[in-house]
């Protein structure tokens, strides 16, 4: 059954066309994910479908009596209302019944009103709805119903708007980045909720695991064209690759025809026959197709950053708290070269505070944090970029630096960095205030990277970034040779980028886990099962055998050491090449020899540790 029909819809801003002649339908029971680059019109299309704005052309038709709910990126809520008032004043008949019943419970002396309210609950089968209502509020951490909207954080407002949308039980639910501001536990609950409920969904989200586990249809908006994929995110990736391969083949054929026709055009006399004019028109069409080249952005950088010394960042018995809320309590940790650390935990456990502590933004209340002399921190915060009126994109980057130094004397200019992060030459001279939210986040990321840090801290870097940009960012970070610390609720991103986790559990407790997020979830789900199945009789014998966590710890340590050895081997090769320079002075030769000896010793030391771990794995 078709619920919404989008017919030949178009939208543009001035001369910039976002899309035109867009047509598709949303059918009952479908769970559709919309994928496109930032700035290509995803949110504009959602606003049109939701009826918030009118299209420049075309129309949107809705099935009669269909109920629609829309979760926007920036929810519109009344700041003067409490959470309870926001929920009870929602246009939902079931909420009115529950509110009347709860009011009657407060006045047991009025038996007649209580009886009416009770019968209304029975008649409406509101008991199940009340249970669902309480469950949603609990899962989204909205327990204090007296809290005023005006005193809530942006994340709390987004969660309240999500609760409102879910409680409306609409025929179609439109979602714009629903997982932003949700912690991992909330996201996994929401995934299970959508999988269980027979809802019709149309969403924009960068969360690829969410797309994988919730959606059964993917629509891609690419260069103003729509492509449909009847499957989840994995199916989309497979079929999209096939489409791109076919496009590349067709592009090659168009190039060959273009060259042939260009040669014919150049050889023609000025006088044209009717037949030749027709061929010239065909040539113009071929030329237009040839110019529609797809630009694939592959990051393959050899960044020449300042080398980290033996001391990077050391935390010595750090204590920090906000009143009774303890963030760290006697926390000690020493960062290692090429470390790729993920920080996870529920909202409010202190993840961002930890980043502010190690970056030097705030001082610890107890203990000390020591930074190595060669450490250069790049810190991407959730605050984003400050927009200056009249400033162009390229000017923002140039304020921080003109280039990133690469190996072998090469450089990556500010303009080239912007191109790698999907700002073409024309876009680089746009005014910053014209950029979409996701494009501003992308620009802010470039301002951090242009400063060439060797210790990179990223606090929720994936928020508002599209799937295409996330792929570019992941490629860049996989090439990044320094230390990396990431806080993110994007599980796909974390799995790909980090090799171990600090899990913040609240009140100063944390776990150092040797693996990515999927490893951690698998371990936490298996741990109770394995411990309960172990009988008292065989505990002593089993204790001689390594647990799954111990084996995983050893495996991850081996992987980490292999990465460190690879970095050191590369440095050793570069030092050995430097000796071939005939212009080296005796002093320079001595310095190089000392460096080479130190690197060689480090390689030997790491190799011995690697062998010990390998032997342990074989036992």
N, C-alpha and C positions, 0 to 999 in steps of 0.2 A: 504494500500500500504506500503510495507516494504522499508524503506529508508536506514537503516544500519543494517547489520548482524554481530554479534560478535560470532565467532565460535571457541570453544575449546581453548580460550586464557589462557595463564599462565604467571605469573610474580613472580620473586623471587629476593631477595638481598642476595647473598652468599648462606648460608645454609637455610636462612629463606624464606619459601614459603608463599607469600601473598595469592595467589589463583592459581588454575589450572583447566583446562577443563571448563572454564566459557563460557556459550553459551546463548545468548538471542538476541532479535531483537528490533529495535526501529521503530515503524510504524507511518505513517503520522497522525498528530492530537493528538498523545499521549502526556501526560504531566507526566513524570516519575520522581519519587524521589528515590534516592539511599541512603539507610541507612546502616551504619556499624560502628563498633568501630573505634576510632582513631588508626592509625597504621596498619589497616587491608587492606589498598590498594585502598581506594576510589579515591584519587587524581591520583594514578598510573593508575587506570582503565580509568579515564577521559582523561588522557594524551594519552593513547593508542587509545581510540575512536577518539580523536581529531587529531590523526596522529602525535603528538609531539614526541612520543617514539614508538618503535616497541616492540611487545610482545616477550617473550622468546619462546613461542610456539603459534600455532594457527594463525588466521588472522581476519582482519576486512574488510568487503566488503561494498562498498557504491553504492547506486543507481546512474546511469549515470547522469551527469549534476546536481547532488545535491549540494546545497550550504550549507556549514557548518560554524558556528561561535562559538567561544569558549571564555568564560569569565573565566580567570584563577584567582587564589587567589592573585597572584603577577603579575599584568599586565606588559607586555613588551611594553613600550612607548618610543618615542624619546624625551629625556630631553631638546633638543634644540628647539623643535617646541612649538608654542603656542597651546591653545585649538582649535582655529579656523583652524590652519594649520593641526593639527592632524585629525580634522574632514574632511576638504576639500581634504586632500591627501589620504583619505581612498579609497579603490578600490570599489567605488559605483557610477554607471553611473548617478543616480539621483542627487547625490551631485555635480557632475561636471556640470550638467545643472543649478542647483541653484546657484552655484558659478559664472558661466558665466553671469547669469541674474543679480546677485547682483553687479558684476563688471560693467555691462552695465548701471545700475542705477546711478553709480558714474560718468559716462561720457555721459550725456544726449545729448551732441553735436554730438555724433556719432550715428545718427539715424539708419543707416543700421545695426550696431552691436546690437543695442537695439531691432530692429525688429526681427533679427535672434534669439536672446536670448529669446524674448517673445514667438515666434512661437515654440521654443524648449520646453518651459515650457508648452505651450498648448498641444503640441503633446505628451509629456511624462506624462501629468496629474500630473505635479510636484507641483501644488498648495497645494494639500492635503498633500503631503509628506513634504512640507515646513512647514505647520502648525504642523504636527506631530513632525518634527525636532525641532521647537521652543518650543513645549510643553515638550518634553523630556528634553531639556536643562534647561528649567525653573524648572521642577519638581525635577531635580537632582542638582539644585543650581549651574549651570555652566554658570552664566550670563556674567562673565568677560572673553570674548573670547581672550583677549590679554595676559592672564596669561600664563607664560611658564610652561611646564610640570615639568621642573627641580625645580621650586619654589613651586610646589604643595605638599600638605600633602598626606600621604598614602591613606586616605579616599577619597580625591579629585581625585586622580589617579584611584582608583577603580570605582568611579562614572563616570569618563570620559570613561574608558574601557567599562562600562556597556552601556553608551550612544552609543558608536561605535557599540557594538554588536546588540543593538536594531535597530539601523538605517540601518544595513546591510540587515534587513528583510530576514534572512536565512531560508532555509527549515528545518534545525535542529539547535537549540541553546543549547549549552552545558554550564552549569553554575556551578562554584565551589564556594560555599558560597556567593550567590549573595546579601544577605541582610547585610553582614558585612560592617560597615562604613556608613550604611544608617540610618537616624533617622526614628522614627515611622511613621511620615507623608509620607516619601518617600516609606517606605515598603508597606504601605496600598495603595498608588497609584500604585506601581508595581504589587501588587496582583490584583487590578482591571484591570490593563493593560493586564496582562497575561490571566485573565478570559475572557476579551473581544476579544483579538486577537486570530485568529485561527493559533496558532503556535505549533510546535512540540518541546517539551522541555525535556531535560534530565539533572537533577540537583542533586548536593550534597548540602544539607543545614541542619543546626541544628534547624532552625526556624520551630517549630511544627505547629504554626498557618498558616504559609506560606505553608507548606506541606498539611495541612488540606484544605486550600481554593483554592490552585492552582492545585495540583496533582490529577490525576485520576488513577494512577498506582504507586505502591510502590514495589521496589526491595530491598530485604534485603540480604546483604552479611554477613553471619554468619559462622565463623570457616571455611572459604574457600568455603562454599556452598551458592548457590543462591536460594532464595525463592521469589515467585511472588505473589502479592496481587492485585487484580483488584478492587481498590477502593482508597479512600483518607486515611489520617493518622488515623482517628478514626476506619475505617474498618481494617486497618493494625494492630492496637493495639488489637482489638477483635480477629482477626484470628491468630495473633502471640501467644496470650495467649492460644488459643485452641491447637496450634501446640506444645507449650511448655508442656502443660498438657499431650498431647499424648506422647511426648518424655519421660516425667517423668514416665508414665505408662510402656512404652517399656523398659526404663532403669531398672525399678523394676523387670520386667520379666527377663531381661538379667542378673541381679544380682542373681536371684534365680537359673537360669540355670547354671550360672558361679559357684556358690557354689556347686551345685550338681555335675558338671563335675570336679571341683577341687577335690572333695572328691573321685571321681572315679579314677582320675589320680594318686592320692596319694596311692591308694590301689592296683595299677597294679604292676605286677612283671616286672623285667628288660626286659625280652624277650617280644617283641611285635608282634602281628599278623598283617596281612594286614588290617583287620577290625579295630583293636585298633589304628593303625597308622592313619587311616582316621579320627577316632574320636578325636585323639590328634590334628590333623590339624584343625578340627572344633572348638576344645576348644581354639586354638590360636586366631581364628577369634572372638569367643565370648569374650575372654579376652580383645581384642583390643576395642570392642564396649563398654565393661564395663568401660574402662579407659576414655572414652570420656564423662566424667561427666561435666555437665553444672554447672558453679559456679555463683549462684545468690548472688549479693552483697546487703544485706539489712543492712542499718545503724540503729542501735538501741543503741545509746550511752547515757550515763549519765555523761556528762563532768563535772568535778569538777574544774571549773574556779574560780578565785577570784571574790567574790561577789561585784557587783556595789553598791556604796553608794547612798545617797540621791542626791548628785550632780554628774551628769554624764558629759555631755558637754552642756555648755550654751553659746549661741550667744547673745551678747548685742549690738544692734544698729550697726551691722557690715556694713561697706562700703568697696567695692572693685571695681576697674575699670581698664580697659586697654585703656588709652587715653579717647576717647569719648564713648567707649563701656562699659556700666555699668553692672556689674555682680550682685552685691548686693548693696542695698541702704537703710540703716536703718533697716537691717534684724535682727530680734530677734527670738530666738527659744530655747527651753529647751528640751533636749532629756529625755525620760522616760524609766524606766526599761522595758526590754523585748520588746522595740520598734522595729518594722519591717517596715522601711521606704523605699519607692521606689522614685527615682529621675528621672523624665522624662522631656523632652523638646526638641526643635529642636537643631540640631548641631549648636554650636557657642553661645548658651545661657549661658554657664558657669557651666555646670554640673560637669565636672572634676575639675574646679577651686574651686568649693564649697567643693569637697572632699579633695582637697589639703589644704584648709583653716581649716576645722574641724579636719584634721589629724595632723595639725601643720607643714606641709611641707612648707607652705608659711604663712606669717603674714598678717593680714588684714590691709588695709590702714587707716581704721577708725573703731571706736568701739573696742570691745574686745571679745575674745573667751576663756572661762575658762574651763579647764579640771578637772574633779574630781580626787582625789588622787588615787583611786583604778582602774581607767580606764587603760586598756591595749589594745592598738589599733593594730589590724591586718589589713593591707592595701594591697589589691590585685589590682595592677595598670595595665594599658594596655601595659606597657613597656615589661612585661614578665620577663623571667629568663635570667641571664647572663651565657652563657655557658663557662665553663673552660675546655680547652683541657685535655683529659685523665681522666676526673672525671666521676665516676659512679653514677647511679641514687640514690642509697641508701646513698652515701657519701654526696650528695647535701642536703638531709633531715637532716642527722646527724650533719651537720654544724650548724643547727638552734636548734636542740634538739633531745633527744633520745626517749622521750615518751610524751604522753598527760595523765595527771592524771585523772582518772575516780572516780566515787563515790565508797564508801565502800573499799577504799584502792587499787582498781584495777588500771591497767595502760594499755594504748594503745601504743605499741612500734612504732618506726618509720617504721619498716618493716610491721607491721599490718596495719598502716594507709595507706601505699602504696598499700597493697593488697586490702583494701576497695575501693581505687580509681583505681582499675583494673591494677595495676602493680604486676604481679605474681612474685614468688621468683626468677625465672630465669631472668625476665625483670629488676629486681632491680639491677642486676649486669651488665647490658648493659651500654655502654658509652652514656653520655647525647647527644653527637653530632649525634648519630644514630637515635634519636627519631624524630618522625614526629612533625609538628607544633602543632597539637592538644595535643600530648603526653607531649610536653614541657609545654604547658599551664596547663595541669593537674598536672604536677610535681611542677610547680610554686605555684599552689593552695595549695598543700600539705606543701610547705615550710611556707606558711602563717598560716595554721591551726596547725602545730606542735608547734608553739609558744604559743598556748593556749590563744588567745585573748578573752576578754569579750566584746569588741566593734569591730565588723567586718565590714570593708568597702570593697565593691566589685565594681570595675569599669569595666563594660562590661565583666563579668566572663564567659559568654556563648560563646564568640567568639572562633571559631575553635574547640569547644568541640562537640563530637558526641552526638547523642540522648541518647545512653546508659549511657554515663558519666553524662549527664545532669540529668538523673533520680537519679543517685547516689548522685550527688551534692545536688539536691533538698531534698532527704531523710536526708542528713547530716544537712542541714540548718533548716529543720523542727524540728530537735532535738536540734538545737543550742539554749541555754538558755539566751544568752547575747543580746546586741543590734545589730541590723543589718541594714546597709544602702547600698542600691543597685542602681547602674546606669546600665540599660540594655535596649536594644531595643527588647529583646526576650519577647514578650507579654505573652506567655504561662508560662514562668518562673516567670515573675512578678506577674501574677495572682495567682500563687501557693504559692509564698513566702512572699509577702508584704501585709500589711493590710491598709496602707494609703500612699498617694503620696504627694510629693512637685513637682508641675508642674512649671518649669521655662519658663517664657513667653518672656524673653528678656528685656534689659534695666532695670534690677533690679526688675521687676514685677514677682510675683509668686503666685500660688494658693495652699493652703493646703487642699487637697481633701481627704475625709474620705472613701477610698475604693481602690480597685485594678484598674488595667488599663482598664479592660473591663467595670467596673462600671463607670469609668471616661468617656470612649467613649460613653457609653449609655446615660450618663447625658448630655454631650455636644451636642449629636444629638437630644435629646428630649427637651432640655432647650428652644431653639428658638420657637419650636412648641407650648409648653405649655404657654410661655409668650405672644405669638401673639394671642392665642385663648382666652386670658383673657380680657373680656370687661371692659370698664371704670366703668360701673354700679355696677359690682360685685367685684371690686378690694378690697373694704373696707371689705366686708364679707369674702372673700377668705383669706385675710391677717391673720384672726384668725386661719386658718387651716395651718398646717405645710406643707411646700413644699416637693417634693420628695428628694431634696438634704438634707433638715433638718432631715427628717426621716432616710435617709441613714447615715447622720452624727451620729445620736443617736445610730443607730444599730451598727455602727463600733466602737463607743466609748464603748458600752456594751461588744462587742467581745474583745476589747483591755483590758478592766478591768477584764473580766473573765480570760483572759490569765495571767494577773498579779496576780490575786488572786490564781490561780492554782500554780504558781511559789512560792508564799508566803506560801501556805498550805503545799507544799512539804518541804520547808525549816523549817516550824514549826514542822512537823513530825520528821525530822532529829534531831532537837534540843531536842525534847521530848525523843527520843531514846537515845540521849547522856546522859541524866540524869540517865539512867539505869546502867551506868558504875560505878562499886563499887569503882574504884580507883580514883575517882574525888576528888581533894582537895577543901577546902572551897572557895579559890580564884576562882578556875575554875567554881564551882557551882554558884558563884555570877555573873561571866561574862556570863554564860549560861542563868541565870535568866533575866539579863538585855536584852540580845539579844532576848529571847523568848517574853518578855513583849513588846519590840519594834516591833517585827514581828506581834504579836497579835494585837497591836494597828493599824498597817498598814492594816491588814486584815479587821478590823472593819471599818476603814476609807474608804477603797475601796468598802466594802459591802454597806455602806450607799450611796456612789456615785452611785453604781450599781442599788440600789433600786430607787433612784431619777430618773435615766435615764429610768428604767423599767416603772415607773409610767407615765413618759412623753410620752413613746411610746404608752401606753394604752389610752391616752387622745384622 
